[in-house]
Amino acid sequence: MRAVVTRVKEAAVDIAGERVGAIGLGLLVLLGVGKGDGEAEAMKLAEKICRLRVFADAEGRMNLSLEQVGGALLVVSQFTLYADLKSRRPGFSLAAPPEVAEALYEKFMASCRAKGFTVEHGEFGADMQVSSVNDGPVTICFDTATM
């Protein structure tokens, strides 16, 4: 699984002009599922992201976790994180099939909720408009194949 995680002051996702998910302080997670990914990758990635210490402490150092700042997560499915860029037109054959990807997307969010976090989200496979006020900016890329 791959994720692009951005520390945000706020973030939201809209579908057809309707707001379906929004958070204040927290992490915007763009989540992609690749072929061969399973529940173990979803759980491992959820653990890493939920425990990530990227929020400023009293001295301005990135030392606090999502839990310590009372933050939330906005999770948006993003199959394009598995783009094959060998040509000018990206291919997506490395992404998991939708039925597999959706189940692991849901598993990832359930794991984050089980850790006590508020999780807002988009709609799997929908045409979404994502907005955010990035904080820092701080953006970190995760790939379970290299963790």
mmCIF file of the C-alpha atoms, coordinates in Angstrom:
data_MODEL
# 
_entry.id   MODEL 
# 
loop_
_atom_site.group_PDB 
_atom_site.id 
_atom_site.type_symbol 
_atom_site.label_atom_id 
_atom_site.label_alt_id 
_atom_site.label_comp_id 
_atom_site.label_asym_id 
_atom_site.label_entity_id 
_atom_site.label_seq_id 
_atom_site.pdbx_PDB_ins_code 
_atom_site.Cartn_x 
_atom_site.Cartn_y 
_atom_site.Cartn_z 
_atom_site.occupancy 
_atom_site.B_iso_or_equiv 
_atom_site.pdbx_formal_charge 
_atom_site.auth_seq_id 
_atom_site.auth_comp_id 
_atom_site.auth_asym_id 
_atom_site.auth_atom_id 
_atom_site.pdbx_PDB_model_num 
ATOM 1   C CA . MET A 1 1   ? 0.000   0.000  0.000   1.00 0.00 ? 1   MET A CA 1 
ATOM 2   C CA . ARG A 1 2   ? 1.072   3.546  -0.605  1.00 0.00 ? 2   ARG A CA 1 
ATOM 3   C CA . ALA A 1 3   ? 0.021   6.723  1.123   1.00 0.00 ? 3   ALA A CA 1 
ATOM 4   C CA . VAL A 1 4   ? 0.776   10.386 0.774   1.00 0.00 ? 4   VAL A CA 1 
ATOM 5   C CA . VAL A 1 5   ? 0.145   11.971 4.163   1.00 0.00 ? 5   VAL A CA 1 
ATOM 6   C CA . THR A 1 6   ? -0.085  15.723 4.661   1.00 0.00 ? 6   THR A CA 1 
ATOM 7   C CA . ARG A 1 7   ? -0.319  17.543 7.965   1.00 0.00 ? 7   ARG A CA 1 
ATOM 8   C CA . VAL A 1 8   ? -3.284  19.896 7.666   1.00 0.00 ? 8   VAL A CA 1 
ATOM 9   C CA . LYS A 1 9   ? -5.012  22.673 9.574   1.00 0.00 ? 9   LYS A CA 1 
ATOM 10  C CA . GLU A 1 10  ? -8.203  21.521 7.802   1.00 0.00 ? 10  GLU A CA 1 
ATOM 11  C CA . ALA A 1 11  ? -9.218  19.335 4.892   1.00 0.00 ? 11  ALA A CA 1 
ATOM 12  C CA . ALA A 1 12  ? -12.436 18.348 3.160   1.00 0.00 ? 12  ALA A CA 1 
ATOM 13  C CA . VAL A 1 13  ? -13.771 16.185 0.372   1.00 0.00 ? 13  VAL A CA 1 
ATOM 14  C CA . ASP A 1 14  ? -16.796 17.027 -1.781  1.00 0.00 ? 14  ASP A CA 1 
ATOM 15  C CA . ILE A 1 15  ? -18.708 14.904 -4.262  1.00 0.00 ? 15  ILE A CA 1 
ATOM 16  C CA . ALA A 1 16  ? -21.045 16.569 -6.787  1.00 0.00 ? 16  ALA A CA 1 
ATOM 17  C CA . GLY A 1 17  ? -20.981 19.781 -4.750  1.00 0.00 ? 17  GLY A CA 1 
ATOM 18  C CA . GLU A 1 18  ? -21.849 18.057 -1.460  1.00 0.00 ? 18  GLU A CA 1 
ATOM 19  C CA . ARG A 1 19  ? -19.426 17.891 1.453   1.00 0.00 ? 19  ARG A CA 1 
ATOM 20  C CA . VAL A 1 20  ? -19.002 14.231 2.464   1.00 0.00 ? 20  VAL A CA 1 
ATOM 21  C CA . GLY A 1 21  ? -16.068 14.484 4.847   1.00 0.00 ? 21  GLY A CA 1 
ATOM 22  C CA . ALA A 1 22  ? -14.131 17.178 6.668   1.00 0.00 ? 22  ALA A CA 1 
ATOM 23  C CA . ILE A 1 23  ? -11.606 17.540 9.485   1.00 0.00 ? 23  ILE A CA 1 
ATOM 24  C CA . GLY A 1 24  ? -9.847  20.327 11.331  1.00 0.00 ? 24  GLY A CA 1 
ATOM 25  C CA . LEU A 1 25  ? -6.314  19.719 12.592  1.00 0.00 ? 25  LEU A CA 1 
ATOM 26  C CA . GLY A 1 26  ? -5.009  16.344 11.477  1.00 0.00 ? 26  GLY A CA 1 
ATOM 27  C CA . LEU A 1 27  ? -3.739  14.297 8.579   1.00 0.00 ? 27  LEU A CA 1 
ATOM 28  C CA . LEU A 1 28  ? -4.997  14.104 5.008   1.00 0.00 ? 28  LEU A CA 1 
ATOM 29  C CA . VAL A 1 29  ? -4.245  10.571 3.795   1.00 0.00 ? 29  VAL A CA 1 
ATOM 30  C CA . LEU A 1 30  ? -4.289  9.776  0.068   1.00 0.00 ? 30  LEU A CA 1 
ATOM 31  C CA . LEU A 1 31  ? -4.344  5.970  0.095   1.00 0.00 ? 31  LEU A CA 1 
ATOM 32  C CA . GLY A 1 32  ? -3.498  3.605  -2.759  1.00 0.00 ? 32  GLY A CA 1 
ATOM 33  C CA . VAL A 1 33  ? -3.730  -0.178 -2.783  1.00 0.00 ? 33  VAL A CA 1 
ATOM 34  C CA . GLY A 1 34  ? -1.451  -2.232 -5.003  1.00 0.00 ? 34  GLY A CA 1 
ATOM 35  C CA . LYS A 1 35  ? -1.670  -5.739 -6.376  1.00 0.00 ? 35  LYS A CA 1 
ATOM 36  C CA . GLY A 1 36  ? -0.597  -8.211 -3.726  1.00 0.00 ? 36  GLY A CA 1 
ATOM 37  C CA . ASP A 1 37  ? -1.515  -5.989 -0.790  1.00 0.00 ? 37  ASP A CA 1 
ATOM 38  C CA . GLY A 1 38  ? -3.505  -7.558 2.047   1.00 0.00 ? 38  GLY A CA 1 
ATOM 39  C CA . GLU A 1 39  ? -4.784  -6.961 5.548   1.00 0.00 ? 39  GLU A CA 1 
ATOM 40  C CA . ALA A 1 40  ? -1.272  -7.070 7.007   1.00 0.00 ? 40  ALA A CA 1 
ATOM 41  C CA . GLU A 1 41  ? -0.244  -4.072 4.905   1.00 0.00 ? 41  GLU A CA 1 
ATOM 42  C CA . ALA A 1 42  ? -3.402  -2.154 5.859   1.00 0.00 ? 42  ALA A CA 1 
ATOM 43  C CA . MET A 1 43  ? -2.790  -2.753 9.566   1.00 0.00 ? 43  MET A CA 1 
ATOM 44  C CA . LYS A 1 44  ? 0.913   -1.908 9.354   1.00 0.00 ? 44  LYS A CA 1 
ATOM 45  C CA . LEU A 1 45  ? 0.262   1.312  7.457   1.00 0.00 ? 45  LEU A CA 1 
ATOM 46  C CA . ALA A 1 46  ? -2.497  2.379  9.860   1.00 0.00 ? 46  ALA A CA 1 
ATOM 47  C CA . GLU A 1 47  ? -0.144  1.839  12.804  1.00 0.00 ? 47  GLU A CA 1 
ATOM 48  C CA . LYS A 1 48  ? 2.646   3.884  11.198  1.00 0.00 ? 48  LYS A CA 1 
ATOM 49  C CA . ILE A 1 49  ? 0.414   6.785  10.195  1.00 0.00 ? 49  ILE A CA 1 
ATOM 50  C CA . CYS A 1 50  ? -1.547  6.952  13.444  1.00 0.00 ? 50  CYS A CA 1 
ATOM 51  C CA . ARG A 1 51  ? 1.673   7.052  15.495  1.00 0.00 ? 51  ARG A CA 1 
ATOM 52  C CA . LEU A 1 52  ? 3.506   9.488  13.209  1.00 0.00 ? 52  LEU A CA 1 
ATOM 53  C CA . ARG A 1 53  ? 5.028   12.361 15.182  1.00 0.00 ? 53  ARG A CA 1 
ATOM 54  C CA . VAL A 1 54  ? 4.805   15.372 12.861  1.00 0.00 ? 54  VAL A CA 1 
ATOM 55  C CA . PHE A 1 55  ? 2.994   17.973 14.978  1.00 0.00 ? 55  PHE A CA 1 
ATOM 56  C CA . ALA A 1 56  ? 4.892   20.775 16.696  1.00 0.00 ? 56  ALA A CA 1 
ATOM 57  C CA . ASP A 1 57  ? 5.603   20.657 20.407  1.00 0.00 ? 57  ASP A CA 1 
ATOM 58  C CA . ALA A 1 58  ? 6.028   23.774 22.601  1.00 0.00 ? 58  ALA A CA 1 
ATOM 59  C CA . GLU A 1 59  ? 9.491   24.308 21.140  1.00 0.00 ? 59  GLU A CA 1 
ATOM 60  C CA . GLY A 1 60  ? 8.285   24.069 17.542  1.00 0.00 ? 60  GLY A CA 1 
ATOM 61  C CA . ARG A 1 61  ? 9.819   20.635 16.919  1.00 0.00 ? 61  ARG A CA 1 
ATOM 62  C CA . MET A 1 62  ? 7.925   17.886 15.140  1.00 0.00 ? 62  MET A CA 1 
ATOM 63  C CA . ASN A 1 63  ? 7.547   15.745 18.210  1.00 0.00 ? 63  ASN A CA 1 
ATOM 64  C CA . LEU A 1 64  ? 3.823   15.183 18.807  1.00 0.00 ? 64  LEU A CA 1 
ATOM 65  C CA . SER A 1 65  ? 1.509   12.512 17.420  1.00 0.00 ? 65  SER A CA 1 
ATOM 66  C CA . LEU A 1 66  ? -2.018  12.778 16.082  1.00 0.00 ? 66  LEU A CA 1 
ATOM 67  C CA . GLU A 1 67  ? -3.324  11.509 19.424  1.00 0.00 ? 67  GLU A CA 1 
ATOM 68  C CA . GLN A 1 68  ? -1.365  14.091 21.407  1.00 0.00 ? 68  GLN A CA 1 
ATOM 69  C CA . VAL A 1 69  ? -2.828  17.001 19.423  1.00 0.00 ? 69  VAL A CA 1 
ATOM 70  C CA . GLY A 1 70  ? -6.370  15.591 19.296  1.00 0.00 ? 70  GLY A CA 1 
ATOM 71  C CA . GLY A 1 71  ? -6.266  15.406 15.505  1.00 0.00 ? 71  GLY A CA 1 
ATOM 72  C CA . ALA A 1 72  ? -8.361  13.467 13.009  1.00 0.00 ? 72  ALA A CA 1 
ATOM 73  C CA . LEU A 1 73  ? -7.798  11.737 9.670   1.00 0.00 ? 73  LEU A CA 1 
ATOM 74  C CA . LEU A 1 74  ? -9.369  12.390 6.280   1.00 0.00 ? 74  LEU A CA 1 
ATOM 75  C CA . VAL A 1 75  ? -8.777  9.332  4.093   1.00 0.00 ? 75  VAL A CA 1 
ATOM 76  C CA . VAL A 1 76  ? -9.245  9.490  0.316   1.00 0.00 ? 76  VAL A CA 1 
ATOM 77  C CA . SER A 1 77  ? -8.776  6.512  -2.012  1.00 0.00 ? 77  SER A CA 1 
ATOM 78  C CA . GLN A 1 78  ? -6.121  7.225  -4.625  1.00 0.00 ? 78  GLN A CA 1 
ATOM 79  C CA . PHE A 1 79  ? -5.380  4.412  -7.103  1.00 0.00 ? 79  PHE A CA 1 
ATOM 80  C CA . THR A 1 80  ? -3.196  6.811  -9.095  1.00 0.00 ? 80  THR A CA 1 
ATOM 81  C CA . LEU A 1 81  ? -0.441  6.329  -6.500  1.00 0.00 ? 81  LEU A CA 1 
ATOM 82  C CA . TYR A 1 82  ? 0.251   3.118  -8.430  1.00 0.00 ? 82  TYR A CA 1 
ATOM 83  C CA . ALA A 1 83  ? 0.685   4.833  -11.785 1.00 0.00 ? 83  ALA A CA 1 
ATOM 84  C CA . ASP A 1 84  ? 3.106   3.239  -14.246 1.00 0.00 ? 84  ASP A CA 1 
ATOM 85  C CA . LEU A 1 85  ? 4.918   6.176  -15.819 1.00 0.00 ? 85  LEU A CA 1 
ATOM 86  C CA . LYS A 1 86  ? 6.899   4.433  -18.561 1.00 0.00 ? 86  LYS A CA 1 
ATOM 87  C CA . SER A 1 87  ? 5.013   6.473  -21.164 1.00 0.00 ? 87  SER A CA 1 
ATOM 88  C CA . ARG A 1 88  ? 3.409   9.917  -21.124 1.00 0.00 ? 88  ARG A CA 1 
ATOM 89  C CA . ARG A 1 89  ? -0.001  8.375  -20.458 1.00 0.00 ? 89  ARG A CA 1 
ATOM 90  C CA . PRO A 1 90  ? 0.020   6.667  -17.048 1.00 0.00 ? 90  PRO A CA 1 
ATOM 91  C CA . GLY A 1 91  ? -1.085  3.070  -16.757 1.00 0.00 ? 91  GLY A CA 1 
ATOM 92  C CA . PHE A 1 92  ? -2.636  1.623  -13.631 1.00 0.00 ? 92  PHE A CA 1 
ATOM 93  C CA . SER A 1 93  ? -2.015  -2.102 -13.965 1.00 0.00 ? 93  SER A CA 1 
ATOM 94  C CA . LEU A 1 94  ? -0.055  -2.064 -10.671 1.00 0.00 ? 94  LEU A CA 1 
ATOM 95  C CA . ALA A 1 95  ? -3.136  -0.976 -8.700  1.00 0.00 ? 95  ALA A CA 1 
ATOM 96  C CA . ALA A 1 96  ? -5.264  -3.630 -6.997  1.00 0.00 ? 96  ALA A CA 1 
ATOM 97  C CA . PRO A 1 97  ? -8.637  -4.460 -8.565  1.00 0.00 ? 97  PRO A CA 1 
ATOM 98  C CA . PRO A 1 98  ? -11.416 -2.223 -7.170  1.00 0.00 ? 98  PRO A CA 1 
ATOM 99  C CA . GLU A 1 99  ? -13.093 -4.948 -5.086  1.00 0.00 ? 99  GLU A CA 1 
ATOM 100 C CA . VAL A 1 100 ? -9.799  -5.775 -3.339  1.00 0.00 ? 100 VAL A CA 1 
ATOM 101 C CA . ALA A 1 101 ? -8.742  -2.142 -3.000  1.00 0.00 ? 101 ALA A CA 1 
ATOM 102 C CA . GLU A 1 102 ? -12.048 -1.046 -1.487  1.00 0.00 ? 102 GLU A CA 1 
ATOM 103 C CA . ALA A 1 103 ? -11.967 -3.787 1.151   1.00 0.00 ? 103 ALA A CA 1 
ATOM 104 C CA . LEU A 1 104 ? -8.416  -2.810 2.188   1.00 0.00 ? 104 LEU A CA 1 
ATOM 105 C CA . TYR A 1 105 ? -9.300  0.905  2.162   1.00 0.00 ? 105 TYR A CA 1 
ATOM 106 C CA . GLU A 1 106 ? -12.129 0.083  4.581   1.00 0.00 ? 106 GLU A CA 1 
ATOM 107 C CA . LYS A 1 107 ? -9.801  -2.118 6.676   1.00 0.00 ? 107 LYS A CA 1 
ATOM 108 C CA . PHE A 1 108 ? -7.269  0.703  6.934   1.00 0.00 ? 108 PHE A CA 1 
ATOM 109 C CA . MET A 1 109 ? -9.930  3.133  8.162   1.00 0.00 ? 109 MET A CA 1 
ATOM 110 C CA . ALA A 1 110 ? -11.379 0.581  10.605  1.00 0.00 ? 110 ALA A CA 1 
ATOM 111 C CA . SER A 1 111 ? -7.899  0.044  12.056  1.00 0.00 ? 111 SER A CA 1 
ATOM 112 C CA . CYS A 1 112 ? -7.465  3.802  12.570  1.00 0.00 ? 112 CYS A CA 1 
ATOM 113 C CA . ARG A 1 113 ? -10.890 4.030  14.226  1.00 0.00 ? 113 ARG A CA 1 
ATOM 114 C CA . ALA A 1 114 ? -10.035 1.078  16.486  1.00 0.00 ? 114 ALA A CA 1 
ATOM 115 C CA . LYS A 1 115 ? -7.051  3.095  17.716  1.00 0.00 ? 115 LYS A CA 1 
ATOM 116 C CA . GLY A 1 116 ? -9.516  5.776  18.833  1.00 0.00 ? 116 GLY A CA 1 
ATOM 117 C CA . PHE A 1 117 ? -9.178  8.261  15.977  1.00 0.00 ? 117 PHE A CA 1 
ATOM 118 C CA . THR A 1 118 ? -11.925 10.149 14.176  1.00 0.00 ? 118 THR A CA 1 
ATOM 119 C CA . VAL A 1 119 ? -11.804 9.120  10.522  1.00 0.00 ? 119 VAL A CA 1 
ATOM 120 C CA . GLU A 1 120 ? -13.614 11.046 7.815   1.00 0.00 ? 120 GLU A CA 1 
ATOM 121 C CA . HIS A 1 121 ? -13.430 9.863  4.220   1.00 0.00 ? 121 HIS A CA 1 
ATOM 122 C CA . GLY A 1 122 ? -14.427 10.244 0.632   1.00 0.00 ? 122 GLY A CA 1 
ATOM 123 C CA . GLU A 1 123 ? -16.307 7.669  -1.416  1.00 0.00 ? 123 GLU A CA 1 
ATOM 124 C CA . PHE A 1 124 ? -14.318 4.867  -3.002  1.00 0.00 ? 124 PHE A CA 1 
ATOM 125 C CA . GLY A 1 125 ? -14.227 5.236  -6.789  1.00 0.00 ? 125 GLY A CA 1 
ATOM 126 C CA . ALA A 1 126 ? -16.081 8.563  -6.850  1.00 0.00 ? 126 ALA A CA 1 
ATOM 127 C CA . ASP A 1 127 ? -15.024 11.741 -8.630  1.00 0.00 ? 127 ASP A CA 1 
ATOM 128 C CA . MET A 1 128 ? -14.019 13.820 -5.618  1.00 0.00 ? 128 MET A CA 1 
ATOM 129 C CA . GLN A 1 129 ? -12.791 17.329 -5.021  1.00 0.00 ? 129 GLN A CA 1 
ATOM 130 C CA . VAL A 1 130 ? -10.313 17.416 -2.164  1.00 0.00 ? 130 VAL A CA 1 
ATOM 131 C CA . SER A 1 131 ? -9.310  20.650 -0.485  1.00 0.00 ? 131 SER A CA 1 
ATOM 132 C CA . SER A 1 132 ? -6.830  21.254 2.279   1.00 0.00 ? 132 SER A CA 1 
ATOM 133 C CA . VAL A 1 133 ? -4.982  23.925 4.175   1.00 0.00 ? 133 VAL A CA 1 
ATOM 134 C CA . ASN A 1 134 ? -1.593  22.305 4.475   1.00 0.00 ? 134 ASN A CA 1 
ATOM 135 C CA . ASP A 1 135 ? 0.331   22.976 7.656   1.00 0.00 ? 135 ASP A CA 1 
ATOM 136 C CA . GLY A 1 136 ? 4.044   23.554 7.214   1.00 0.00 ? 136 GLY A CA 1 
ATOM 137 C CA . PRO A 1 137 ? 3.749   22.106 4.651   1.00 0.00 ? 137 PRO A CA 1 
ATOM 138 C CA . VAL A 1 138 ? 4.635   18.668 5.921   1.00 0.00 ? 138 VAL A CA 1 
ATOM 139 C CA . THR A 1 139 ? 4.029   15.817 3.463   1.00 0.00 ? 139 THR A CA 1 
ATOM 140 C CA . ILE A 1 140 ? 5.358   12.268 3.876   1.00 0.00 ? 140 ILE A CA 1 
ATOM 141 C CA . CYS A 1 141 ? 5.151   9.322  1.479   1.00 0.00 ? 141 CYS A CA 1 
ATOM 142 C CA . PHE A 1 142 ? 4.706   5.751  2.727   1.00 0.00 ? 142 PHE A CA 1 
ATOM 143 C CA . ASP A 1 143 ? 5.099   2.483  0.840   1.00 0.00 ? 143 ASP A CA 1 
ATOM 144 C CA . THR A 1 144 ? 4.593   -0.766 2.727   1.00 0.00 ? 144 THR A CA 1 
ATOM 145 C CA . ALA A 1 145 ? 6.938   -2.502 0.273   1.00 0.00 ? 145 ALA A CA 1 
ATOM 146 C CA . THR A 1 146 ? 9.820   -0.530 1.779   1.00 0.00 ? 146 THR A CA 1 
ATOM 147 C CA . MET A 1 147 ? 8.735   -0.262 5.443   1.00 0.00 ? 147 MET A CA 1 
# 
